[in-house]
Amino acid sequence: MELSLLKNTGLLRSWAKVGEVYLAEDTSLKRKVALKFLTELLQQDPMAQKRFLKEARSTAALDHPYICHVHEVGNFAGKYYIAMEYIEGLTLRDKLREGALPLKSAFKIAAEVAEALEIAHKRGIVHRDLKPDNIMLTEQGHAKVMDFGIAKQVSSDKFVESQEKTLTESLTSPGMIVGTLTYMSPEQLLGKPVDTCSDIFSFGLILYEMLTGVHPFAKFEPLNTVSSILHENTPSLSQYLNKYPEQLDNIIRKTLEKDLSQRDFSAGKLILIFNQLSEGLGLKLKPVRGKPKKLRLRLGIIAGSALFSLLLGLVGWFFWPFFTGPAVKPKQFEKSVAVLFFEDLSPDGPAKL
């Protein structure tokens, strides 16, 4: 593959201490590709190079429409790179910044991510870092799972080796748990061996966030988030949704089981469920008594304020004649102009030079 970095594009993505992705052109096939490089520091680390090449091999083996395709591995200007499919679109994280997704959109994305996981799991590969940042949404609205950078081959007994071994192989600093804390399974947080069930837990977290717009366990402090994932019950969907398919309660409960032996959903089963849901089959809407939590509070405040204003008005109307005195002749004031300091609160903000 003959490559040329495209000018005036800059970084496509970057993550601290690990790597950077640039836009390039495959001049032989006249197509855009994304080039993933290790940082300068990790380029000098033989173990980091080994894991980098392992990522390429893991992902290249997963040829599927919902997985970002790896074209080749090579050396460009003295640096190892992975040439990947260039995806025009935005990440699921970008999409979630706008809030919860419509149910049908969430079901469609969930089905496609489950398909990507199924092909990986069938080939004995656990992603271990599934999160909204690692799911691209194409311009056509399809999901593409990326960054199998810490993926691990599953051994014959279904479990991967202990996290204690993988710590030293991480592309991050030595001693860090491999993955992203906010989307880790309990067993992964505890440094225990992980299997495909760990990806199912991460899937459940992403599903909950797509449906409600919030992460079920996220706290302000990372350690509190870890504690919440390990010990707290999953908040009910009824706190955020007015009506939803009754199957979702069971799906959320099963995918987010703390005990992995009780987390008995496979990726294949999830594909069937969400394909049916996205097509509207078996779509029994579960009514929630009253309004969702946030809406009930807001309506209560509005109703209370309206009632108070009405009572105040009636009292004022009744007692006003007793407090009004003789009419006072208006005083003639001179016209004047006040120049005040102000803050620009227009949606576009202050003008830029």
KANORGI-V918563 format. One record per helix or strand of 2 or more residues. SS is the DSSP state (hx for helix, st for strand). FROM is the first residue (numbers start at 1). LEN is the number of residues. If there is no record, write none. Layout:
ss:SS from:FROM len:LEN
ss:SS from:FROM len:LEN
This chain:
ss:st from:3 len:3
ss:st from:11 len:5
ss:st from:19 len:8
ss:st from:31 len:8
ss:hx from:40 len:4
ss:hx from:46 len:15
ss:st from:70 len:7
ss:st from:79 len:7
ss:st from:89 len:3
ss:hx from:92 len:5
ss:hx from:103 len:20
ss:st from:125 len:2
ss:hx from:132 len:3
ss:st from:135 len:4
ss:st from:143 len:3
ss:st from:152 len:2
ss:hx from:163 len:5
ss:hx from:181 len:3
ss:hx from:186 len:4
ss:hx from:196 len:17
ss:hx from:222 len:10
ss:hx from:237 len:3
ss:st from:243 len:3
ss:hx from:247 len:9
ss:hx from:260 len:3
ss:hx from:267 len:12
ss:st from:285 len:3
ss:hx from:293 len:31
